[in-house]
Every structure is written in C-alpha cells, then in structure tokens.
Amino acid sequence: MQMTILWLFFKPPETAIVPFDEVTTAFAYDCGEEDRSLESWRRIYHDYIETECRRMNRMPSEQMPIVCERFRVVYREPLQTLMP
C-alpha cells in the first residue's frame, strides 16, 4: 500500500467573524473554491450550512455568523510516496 504525504506548516490564521452576507469577494477568492467568485463561494457554503443547520434542527439566514480564517503556508515539502 502506497501513502502519499505533503508536509505543510501554517502561520496562525487571521480570523474574523462576519455575517454570511458580508463575506468579501477577496475572502471568497482566497478560499479557492470553483471559479473563486463570491457567488460560487456563497452557493457552496450556503448549501453546506443549510445541510448542517437542518441536521441541528435550525434555520440558516443571510445574517448567520461565519468564521473566516486565512492561513499562510510558511513551509511546504514536495510530495513523497512512501512504501510501508
């Protein structure tokens, strides 16, 4: 069985808590989802949050607080394939 690993070290995140409808275009772009647009970010995360809210018997809203974190990679090691 092969196992592929990638070593990454992150700088502590920049964190902000903002209402869902106030997440910025820049944050959505930095997340890197789909085409990096705010529209696709909102669709993806609204679908996810809606599913989680339903599981907890809650209703999502456009003003629900979202924790936005930015990480910066400070060290990256190339992929390695290991054989046990």
All heavy atoms as an XYZ file, in Angstrom:
715
protein
N       0.840     -1.183      0.000
C       0.000      0.000      0.000
C       0.882      1.243      0.000
O       1.759      1.386      0.836
C      -0.894     -0.015      1.233
C      -1.749      1.189      1.380
S      -2.724      0.993      2.881
C      -3.383      2.594      3.015
N       0.644      2.153     -0.939
C       1.405      3.390     -1.004
C       0.676      4.486     -0.248
O      -0.548      4.529     -0.216
C       1.582      3.840     -2.441
C       2.494      2.975     -3.244
C       2.720      3.576     -4.620
O       2.086      4.530     -5.000
N       3.628      2.988     -5.355
N       1.455      5.371      0.339
C       0.876      6.507      1.027
C       1.610      7.749      0.544
O       2.828      7.780      0.506
C       1.028      6.361      2.545
C       0.469      7.529      3.299
S       0.433      7.301      5.087
C       2.117      6.898      5.470
N       0.868      8.749      0.123
C       1.458      9.988     -0.345
C       1.232     11.055      0.710
O       0.122     11.202      1.221
C       0.819     10.421     -1.675
O       0.980      9.365     -2.605
C       1.464     11.675     -2.211
N       2.295     11.787      1.027
C       2.169     12.825      2.045
C       2.717     14.138      1.521
O       3.540     14.181      0.622
C       2.899     12.457      3.352
C       4.392     12.250      3.093
C       2.291     11.244      4.001
C       5.213     12.160      4.348
N       2.243     15.201      2.093
C       2.725     16.539      1.805
C       2.841     17.254      3.137
O       1.890     17.296      3.914
C       1.735     17.273      0.896
C       1.986     18.753      0.647
C       3.306     18.947     -0.100
C       0.848     19.343     -0.155
N       4.001     17.774      3.427
C       4.213     18.488      4.673
C       3.936     19.963      4.449
O       4.499     20.591      3.576
C       5.650     18.320      5.156
C       5.943     16.931      5.587
C       6.535     15.950      4.853
C       5.635     16.351      6.841
N       6.619     14.799      5.577
C       6.078     15.017      6.803
C       5.024     16.824      7.993
C       5.926     14.154      7.880
C       4.883     15.960      9.063
C       5.328     14.648      9.002
N       3.052     20.527      5.240
C       2.745     21.951      5.198
C       2.767     22.500      6.609
O       2.264     21.869      7.533
C       1.346     22.197      4.621
C       1.107     21.844      3.170
C      -0.369     21.997      2.846
C       1.927     22.704      2.253
N       3.330     23.666      6.772
C       3.267     24.356      8.051
C       2.589     25.689      7.806
O       2.912     26.394      6.855
C       4.662     24.563      8.644
C       5.303     23.272      9.045
C       6.144     22.604      8.176
C       5.036     22.713     10.278
C       6.725     21.402      8.530
C       5.607     21.501     10.639
C       6.453     20.848      9.759
N       1.650     26.041      8.678
C       0.860     27.235      8.501
C       1.171     28.266      9.581
O       1.402     27.909     10.737
C      -0.643     26.924      8.601
C      -1.127     26.024      7.513
C      -1.218     24.659      7.703
C      -1.492     26.547      6.293
C      -1.674     23.828      6.713
C      -1.957     25.721      5.282
C      -2.039     24.366      5.492
N       1.135     29.513      9.194
C       1.195     30.603     10.152
C      -0.181     30.663     10.822
O      -1.192     30.377     10.182
C       1.476     31.915      9.412
C       1.562     33.100     10.309
C       1.846     34.346      9.487
C       1.851     35.537     10.413
N       1.976     36.780      9.699
N      -0.251     31.031     12.112
C      -1.569     31.127     12.757
C      -2.510     31.992     11.914
O      -2.089     32.954     11.274
C      -1.259     31.791     14.097
C       0.158     31.408     14.363
C       0.833     31.365     13.014
N      -3.778     31.625     11.914
C      -4.717     32.261     10.991
C      -5.096     33.688     11.388
O      -5.035     34.071     12.541
C      -5.940     31.359     11.071
C      -5.879     30.775     12.436
C      -4.408     30.600     12.730
N      -5.493     34.415     10.359
C      -6.196     35.679     10.546
C      -7.660     35.273     10.643
O      -8.175     34.569      9.774
C      -5.960     36.563      9.323
C      -6.826     37.785      9.262
C      -6.746     38.449      7.893
O      -5.698     38.373      7.240
O      -7.758     39.014      7.481
N      -8.334     35.655     11.697
C      -9.702     35.201     11.926
C     -10.644     36.378     12.086
O     -10.319     37.345     12.767
C      -9.778     34.323     13.191
O      -8.851     33.245     13.048
C     -11.155     33.757     13.403
N     -11.804     36.274     11.452
C     -12.857     37.278     11.609
C     -14.192     36.551     11.633
O     -14.359     35.525     10.961
C     -12.819     38.276     10.468
N     -15.113     37.063     12.405
C     -16.472     36.522     12.423
C     -17.368     37.590     11.803
O     -17.446     38.708     12.312
C     -16.927     36.169     13.847
C     -16.000     35.109     14.434
C     -18.385     35.678     13.842
C     -16.246     34.796     15.898
N     -17.987     37.239     10.683
C     -18.821     38.194      9.949
C     -20.132     37.519      9.554
O     -20.187     36.288      9.425
C     -18.106     38.723      8.685
C     -16.843     39.477      9.044
C     -17.798     37.613      7.718
N     -21.190     38.302      9.352
C     -22.427     37.711      8.841
C     -22.194     37.105      7.456
O     -21.385     37.616      6.677
C     -23.387     38.910      8.758
C     -22.836     39.915      9.717
C     -21.346     39.724      9.666
N     -22.899     36.046      7.158
C     -22.755     35.343      5.887
C     -22.815     36.306      4.705
O     -22.001     36.221      3.785
C     -23.853     34.278      5.755
C     -23.764     33.473      4.500
C     -22.933     32.373      4.433
C     -24.529     33.794      3.395
C     -22.847     31.607      3.277
C     -24.459     33.043      2.231
C     -23.611     31.950      2.166
N     -23.767     37.241      4.732
C     -23.936     38.148      3.600
C     -22.901     39.276      3.546
O     -22.939     40.111      2.652
C     -25.354     38.715      3.544
C     -25.734     39.539      4.751
O     -24.947     39.616      5.722
O     -26.841     40.117      4.736
N     -21.939     39.290      4.494
C     -20.878     40.292      4.482
C     -19.494     39.682      4.178
O     -18.484     40.389      4.242
C     -20.840     41.047      5.808
C     -22.057     41.928      6.009
C     -22.024     42.689      7.308
O     -20.916     42.966      7.827
O     -23.120     43.012      7.816
N     -19.456     38.400      3.857
C     -18.189     37.788      3.437
C     -17.748     38.506      2.171
O     -18.555     38.767      1.273
C     -18.363     36.270      3.199
C     -17.149     35.676      2.515
C     -18.629     35.571      4.517
N     -16.476     38.846      2.096
C     -15.985     39.669      0.995
C     -15.581     38.861     -0.232
O     -15.288     37.658     -0.139
C     -14.767     40.499      1.441
O     -13.691     39.594      1.730
C     -15.075     41.356      2.654
N     -15.534     39.552     -1.342
C     -15.064     38.961     -2.591
C     -13.626     38.467     -2.439
O     -13.280     37.387     -2.921
C     -15.153     39.994     -3.731
O     -16.518     40.410     -3.845
C     -14.678     39.422     -5.050
N     -12.802     39.250     -1.732
C     -11.395     38.867     -1.529
C     -11.295     37.574     -0.728
O     -10.480     36.702     -1.048
C     -10.636     39.993     -0.822
N     -12.113     37.425      0.318
C     -12.073     36.197      1.109
C     -12.514     35.009      0.256
O     -11.885     33.952      0.277
C     -12.935     36.309      2.366
C     -12.862     35.073      3.201
C     -11.776     34.849      4.037
C     -13.840     34.103      3.129
C     -11.675     33.689      4.793
C     -13.752     32.939      3.876
C     -12.666     32.736      4.708
N     -13.590     35.181     -0.501
C     -14.079     34.099     -1.365
C     -13.001     33.694     -2.363
O     -12.779     32.506     -2.593
C     -15.347     34.540     -2.091
N     -12.312     34.653     -2.939
C     -11.240     34.365     -3.890
C     -10.127     33.563     -3.220
O      -9.645     32.575     -3.756
C     -10.687     35.668     -4.468
C      -9.597     35.432     -5.484
C      -9.916     35.214     -6.811
C      -8.260     35.410     -5.102
C      -8.925     34.979     -7.751
C      -7.259     35.166     -6.039
C      -7.601     34.955     -7.346
O      -6.617     34.711     -8.270
N      -9.711     34.000     -2.019
C      -8.635     33.324     -1.295
C      -8.988     31.889     -0.926
O      -8.106     31.040     -0.808
C      -8.254     34.099     -0.034
C      -7.547     35.404     -0.349
O      -7.094     35.590     -1.501
O      -7.456     36.242      0.566
N     -10.277     31.600     -0.752
C     -10.693     30.226     -0.425
C     -10.418     29.278     -1.586
O     -10.212     28.086     -1.372
C     -12.167     30.187     -0.060
S     -12.495     30.793      1.584
N     -10.461     29.778     -2.812
C     -10.097     28.972     -3.971
C     -11.146     27.991     -4.446
O     -10.840     27.081     -5.208
N     -12.383     28.163     -4.039
C     -13.433     27.236     -4.475
C     -13.882     27.548     -5.899
O     -14.002     28.715     -6.283
C     -14.651     27.333     -3.541
C     -14.354     27.087     -2.087
C     -13.983     25.657     -1.760
O     -14.163     24.770     -2.624
O     -13.519     25.428     -0.651
N     -14.118     26.531     -6.689
C     -14.615     26.633     -8.065
C     -13.917     27.746     -8.837
O     -12.717     27.703     -9.048
C     -16.131     26.798     -8.081
C     -16.859     25.514     -7.827
C     -18.343     25.618     -8.070
O     -18.843     26.654     -8.529
O     -19.026     24.611     -7.792
N     -14.666     28.794     -9.238
C     -14.081     29.875    -10.035
C     -13.584     31.038     -9.173
O     -13.238     32.087     -9.684
C     -15.085     30.378    -11.074
C     -16.322     31.004    -10.448
O     -16.428     31.063     -9.203
O     -17.207     31.448    -11.215
N     -13.586     30.840     -7.852
C     -13.088     31.814     -6.867
C     -13.962     33.058     -6.756
O     -13.552     34.045     -6.165
C     -11.643     32.189     -7.156
C     -10.730     30.985     -7.168
C      -9.318     31.361     -7.359
N      -8.703     31.383     -6.020
C      -7.410     31.351     -5.817
N      -6.581     31.318     -6.827
N      -6.934     31.370     -4.601
N     -15.183     32.999     -7.284
C     -16.083     34.153     -7.191
C     -16.867     34.112     -5.883
O     -17.049     33.052     -5.270
C     -17.057     34.178     -8.368
O     -18.009     33.132     -8.240
N     -17.338     35.274     -5.481
C     -18.176     35.361     -4.284
C     -19.471     34.583     -4.488
O     -19.955     33.916     -3.569
C     -18.470     36.826     -3.956
C     -19.334     37.094     -2.729
C     -18.703     36.495     -1.469
C     -19.550     38.598     -2.559
N     -20.004     34.623     -5.695
C     -21.262     33.921     -5.982
C     -21.113     32.413     -5.786
O     -21.964     31.777     -5.167
C     -21.740     34.226     -7.410
C     -22.165     35.655     -7.620
C     -20.991     36.640     -7.742
O     -19.850     36.218     -8.101
O     -21.194     37.829     -7.444
N     -20.024     31.839     -6.315
C     -19.852     30.390     -6.147
C     -19.548     30.057     -4.690
O     -20.025     29.044     -4.172
C     -18.782     29.827     -7.083
O     -17.506     30.310     -6.766
N     -18.774     30.905     -3.991
C     -18.498     30.673     -2.571
C     -19.802     30.642     -1.789
O     -20.035     29.738     -0.988
C     -17.577     31.767     -2.016
C     -17.192     31.518     -0.591
C     -16.096     30.859     -0.138
C     -17.942     31.903      0.574
N     -16.111     30.800      1.239
C     -17.231     31.442      1.699
C     -19.138     32.581      0.781
C     -17.676     31.640      2.999
C     -19.590     32.769      2.073
C     -18.853     32.303      3.163
N     -20.668     31.633     -2.033
C     -21.951     31.699     -1.302
C     -22.809     30.478     -1.582
O     -23.429     29.928     -0.681
C     -22.700     32.978     -1.649
C     -22.102     34.175     -0.960
C     -22.960     35.393     -1.113
N     -22.422     36.464     -0.288
C     -22.538     37.737     -0.571
N     -23.195     38.114     -1.651
N     -22.025     38.640      0.233
N     -22.863     30.058     -2.842
C     -23.676     28.885     -3.182
C     -23.150     27.639     -2.493
O     -23.897     26.893     -1.857
C     -23.696     28.679     -4.700
C     -24.520     27.485     -5.138
C     -24.562     27.329     -6.646
N     -23.327     27.656     -7.338
C     -22.238     26.869     -7.359
N     -22.232     25.718     -6.722
N     -21.162     27.235     -8.037
N     -21.843     27.406     -2.583
C     -21.237     26.213     -1.985
C     -21.441     26.195     -0.476
O     -21.887     25.195      0.093
C     -19.729     26.153     -2.315
C     -19.528     25.870     -3.789
C     -19.011     25.112     -1.459
C     -18.107     26.138     -4.276
N     -21.112     27.304      0.186
C     -21.188     27.317      1.640
C     -22.608     27.424      2.158
O     -22.929     26.877      3.213
C     -20.260     28.382      2.229
C     -18.843     27.896      2.142
C     -18.035     28.232      1.070
C     -18.341     27.011      3.085
C     -16.751     27.732      0.952
C     -17.069     26.499      2.979
C     -16.276     26.866      1.915
O     -15.018     26.351      1.803
N     -23.490     28.077      1.402
C     -24.890     28.102      1.839
C     -25.461     26.693      1.803
O     -26.150     26.273      2.738
C     -25.728     29.046      0.981
C     -27.094     29.252      1.533
N     -28.134     28.394      1.281
C     -27.570     30.193      2.378
C     -29.210     28.808      1.924
N     -28.883     29.902      2.603
N     -25.158     25.938      0.748
C     -25.638     24.549      0.658
C     -25.112     23.719      1.827
O     -25.854     22.963      2.453
C     -25.214     23.905     -0.659
C     -25.943     24.475     -1.864
O     -26.921     25.235     -1.666
O     -25.526     24.163     -2.997
N     -23.827     23.874      2.122
C     -23.231     23.130      3.234
C     -23.860     23.542      4.564
O     -24.266     22.688      5.368
C     -21.715     23.363      3.276
C     -21.084     22.824      4.526
C     -20.901     21.459      4.697
C     -20.705     23.681      5.558
C     -20.337     20.948      5.857
C     -20.139     23.177      6.720
C     -19.962     21.825      6.871
O     -19.417     21.329      8.021
N     -23.970     24.834      4.791
C     -24.521     25.337      6.059
C     -25.985     24.946      6.198
O     -26.433     24.563      7.277
C     -24.324     26.857      6.153
C     -22.832     27.157      6.334
C     -25.147     27.448      7.296
C     -22.456     28.596      6.088
N     -26.721     25.005      5.109
C     -28.125     24.608      5.141
C     -28.262     23.143      5.566
O     -29.104     22.797      6.389
C     -28.752     24.830      3.769
C     -30.243     24.642      3.752
C     -30.804     25.035      2.409
O     -30.315     24.517      1.380
O     -31.729     25.848      2.405
N     -27.400     22.288      5.023
C     -27.413     20.869      5.399
C     -27.107     20.693      6.876
O     -27.787     19.938      7.584
C     -26.382     20.089      4.553
O     -26.746     20.206      3.185
C     -26.325     18.629      4.952
N     -26.080     21.403      7.371
C     -25.720     21.294      8.789
C     -26.806     21.865      9.693
O     -27.105     21.305     10.743
C     -24.377     21.983      9.051
C     -23.196     21.264      8.438
C     -23.083     19.837      8.928
O     -23.010     19.619     10.158
O     -23.074     18.921      8.091
N     -27.412     22.968      9.297
C     -28.493     23.548     10.097
C     -29.679     22.593     10.182
O     -30.269     22.417     11.254
C     -28.936     24.889      9.508
S     -27.817     26.255      9.856
N     -30.014     21.981      9.056
C     -31.124     21.024      9.042
C     -30.837     19.874     10.002
O     -31.702     19.440     10.749
C     -31.331     20.513      7.618
C     -32.608     19.776      7.412
C     -32.904     19.413      5.969
N     -31.746     19.295      5.104
C     -31.494     20.090      4.061
N     -32.313     21.051      3.732
N     -30.420     19.896      3.324
N     -29.582     19.427     10.020
C     -29.188     18.333     10.911
C     -29.367     18.739     12.382
O     -29.689     17.910     13.231
C     -27.730     17.959     10.631
C     -27.224     16.739     11.354
C     -25.798     16.394     10.949
N     -24.823     17.434     11.230
C     -24.284     17.658     12.438
N     -24.656     16.935     13.463
N     -23.393     18.604     12.600
N     -29.176     20.031     12.676
C     -29.299     20.528     14.048
C     -30.669     21.132     14.337
O     -30.891     21.740     15.377
C     -28.223     21.597     14.310
C     -26.825     21.047     14.254
S     -25.576     22.293     14.620
C     -25.649     23.314     13.157
N     -31.576     20.970     13.374
C     -32.932     21.489     13.524
C     -32.945     23.020     13.661
O     -33.648     23.571     14.487
C     -33.629     20.829     14.705
C     -35.076     20.560     14.426
O     -35.518     20.659     13.288
N     -35.811     20.222     15.458
N     -32.141     23.685     12.840
C     -32.052     25.155     12.825
C     -32.297     25.665     11.416
O     -32.201     24.925     10.459
C     -30.692     25.624     13.307
C     -30.431     25.267     14.745
C     -29.218     26.011     15.224
N     -29.010     25.786     16.627
C     -29.259     26.671     17.564
N     -29.707     27.854     17.266
N     -29.036     26.384     18.827
N     -32.556     26.960     11.330
C     -32.776     27.594     10.033
C     -31.596     28.512      9.716
O     -31.235     29.354     10.537
C     -34.058     28.430     10.060
C     -35.330     27.615     10.182
S     -35.626     26.558      8.743
C     -35.811     27.777      7.468
N     -30.991     28.357      8.539
C     -29.917     29.282      8.160
C     -30.493     30.651      7.803
O     -31.664     30.772      7.466
C     -29.300     28.618      6.934
C     -30.399     27.813      6.352
C     -31.246     27.364      7.507
N     -29.657     31.674      7.891
C     -30.069     33.015      7.476
C     -28.889     33.726      6.833
O     -27.737     33.300      6.983
C     -30.576     33.821      8.678
O     -29.488     34.309      9.436
N     -29.172     34.796      6.133
C     -28.116     35.571      5.497
C     -27.253     36.296      6.530
O     -26.142     36.705      6.230
C     -28.712     36.580      4.509
C     -29.416     35.926      3.335
C     -28.471     35.074      2.497
O     -27.426     35.593      2.082
O     -28.798     33.904      2.256
N     -27.754     36.444      7.760
C     -27.006     37.138      8.811
C     -26.303     36.182      9.773
O     -25.691     36.622     10.737
C     -27.934     38.067      9.608
C     -28.449     39.248      8.813
C     -29.545     38.847      7.845
O     -30.427     38.073      8.183
N     -29.480     39.352      6.629
N     -26.358     34.884      9.505
C     -25.706     33.930     10.406
C     -24.203     34.211     10.449
O     -23.598     34.541      9.426
C     -25.984     32.494      9.996
C     -25.515     32.126      8.630
S     -26.198     30.535      8.142
C     -26.091     30.713      6.369
N     -23.606     34.126     11.638
C     -22.168     34.410     11.748
C     -21.334     33.305     11.108
O     -21.610     32.120     11.265
C     -21.929     34.487     13.251
C     -23.071     33.764     13.875
C     -24.218     33.828     12.921
N     -20.312     33.730     10.379
C     -19.390     32.829      9.700
C     -17.985     33.131     10.209
O     -17.587     34.291     10.279
C     -19.419     33.049      8.171
C     -20.824     32.840      7.610
C     -18.411     32.171      7.448
C     -21.348     31.442      7.730
N     -17.246     32.099     10.583
C     -15.859     32.281     10.981
C     -15.010     32.197      9.723
O     -14.985     31.178      9.044
C     -15.415     31.208     12.008
C     -13.941     31.383     12.353
C     -16.282     31.273     13.252
N     -14.336     33.294      9.397
C     -13.482     33.367      8.207
C     -12.031     33.345      8.665
O     -11.596     34.226      9.398
C     -13.756     34.658      7.433
S     -15.447     34.788      6.818
N     -11.302     32.326      8.238
C      -9.893     32.194      8.617
C      -9.024     32.184      7.370
O      -9.358     31.541      6.379
C      -9.652     30.892      9.384
C     -10.329     30.842     10.721
C     -10.020     29.562     11.459
O     -10.103     28.479     10.836
O      -9.683     29.648     12.644
N      -7.919     32.885      7.456
C      -6.914     32.869      6.388
C      -5.650     32.260      6.958
O      -5.186     32.658      8.023
C      -6.614     34.273      5.910
C      -7.620     34.828      4.964
C      -7.054     36.096      4.324
N      -7.865     36.538      3.236
C      -8.850     37.422      3.362
N      -9.125     37.947      4.519
N      -9.548     37.771      2.298
N      -5.097     31.293      6.248
C      -3.846     30.656      6.640
C      -2.793     31.019      5.605
O      -3.094     31.176      4.432
C      -3.988     29.131      6.687
C      -4.930     28.659      7.747
C      -6.286     28.541      7.497
C      -4.454     28.319      9.000
C      -7.152     28.098      8.469
C      -5.316     27.880      9.981
C      -6.664     27.771      9.711
N      -1.572     31.109      6.047
C      -0.460     31.346      5.126
C       0.514     30.196      5.282
O       0.977     29.897      6.372
C       0.234     32.659      5.459
C       1.287     33.038      4.437
C       1.767     34.462      4.649
N       2.533     34.614      5.870
C       3.852     34.442      5.957
N       4.547     34.112      4.898
N       4.475     34.611      7.099
N       0.800     29.524      4.173
C       1.767     28.429      4.187
C       3.155     29.040      4.370
O       3.553     29.920      3.613
C       1.709     27.599      2.892
C       2.799     26.536      2.870
C       0.331     26.971      2.728
N       3.882     28.571      5.381
C       5.231     29.081      5.624
C       6.298     28.049      5.275
O       7.473     28.378      5.187
C       5.412     29.578      7.079
C       4.534     30.784      7.330
C       5.120     28.483      8.082
N       5.894     26.800      5.066
C       6.835     25.763      4.650
C       6.055     24.700      3.899
O       4.984     24.289      4.326
C       7.525     25.130      5.862
C       8.421     23.962      5.485
C       9.694     24.178      4.978
C       7.977     22.654      5.617
C      10.507     23.115      4.609
C       8.781     21.590      5.261
C      10.046     21.834      4.757
O      10.830     20.779      4.393
N       6.603     24.277      2.799
C       5.970     23.216      2.019
C       7.059     22.279      1.536
O       8.054     22.714      0.977
C       5.248     23.812      0.826
C       4.589     22.764     -0.057
C       3.932     23.394     -1.237
N       2.951     24.339     -0.729
C       1.919     24.790     -1.400
N       1.735     24.402     -2.627
N       1.084     25.648     -0.873
N       6.853     20.998      1.747
C       7.796     19.982      1.267
C       7.144     19.253      0.108
O       5.949     18.984      0.151
C       8.113     19.008      2.399
C       9.208     18.030      2.062
C       9.587     17.193      3.274
O       9.909     17.750      4.317
O       9.524     15.950      3.141
N       7.898     18.932     -0.932
C       7.314     18.248     -2.078
C       6.630     16.938     -1.686
O       6.979     16.326     -0.669
C       8.509     17.977     -2.983
C       9.560     18.916     -2.539
C       9.309     19.171     -1.073
N       5.696     16.525     -2.515
C       5.019     15.249     -2.288
C       6.028     14.109     -2.279
O       6.982     14.101     -3.040
C       3.988     14.979     -3.382
C       2.710     15.796     -3.304
C       1.884     15.543     -4.550
C       1.911     15.426     -2.085
N       5.765     13.154     -1.408
C       6.604     11.963     -1.338
C       5.693     10.751     -1.340
O       4.617     10.782     -0.753
C       7.389     11.945     -0.022
C       8.319     13.118      0.151
C       8.956     13.075      1.536
O       9.014     12.060      2.171
N       9.413     14.228      1.977
N       6.115      9.708     -1.982
C       5.379      8.452     -1.935
C       6.165      7.500     -1.060
O       7.348      7.263     -1.306
C       5.196      7.861     -3.351
O       4.489      8.818     -4.138
C       4.412      6.573     -3.296
N       5.515      7.015     -0.034
C       6.163      6.118      0.909
C       5.641      4.706      0.731
O       4.469      4.485      0.521
C       5.880      6.575      2.346
C       6.287      8.003      2.697
C       5.853      8.312      4.122
C       7.779      8.168      2.553
N       6.512      3.774      0.848
C       6.137      2.352      0.818
C       6.326      1.803      2.219
O       7.398      1.932      2.772
C       7.032      1.582     -0.164
C       6.978      2.072     -1.596
S       5.393      1.750     -2.384
C       5.503      0.005     -2.583
N       5.279      1.215      2.788
C       5.427      0.651      4.157
C       6.344     -0.546      4.197
O       6.646     -1.181      3.259
C       4.005      0.260      4.542
C       3.198      0.293      3.294
C       3.979      1.033      2.245
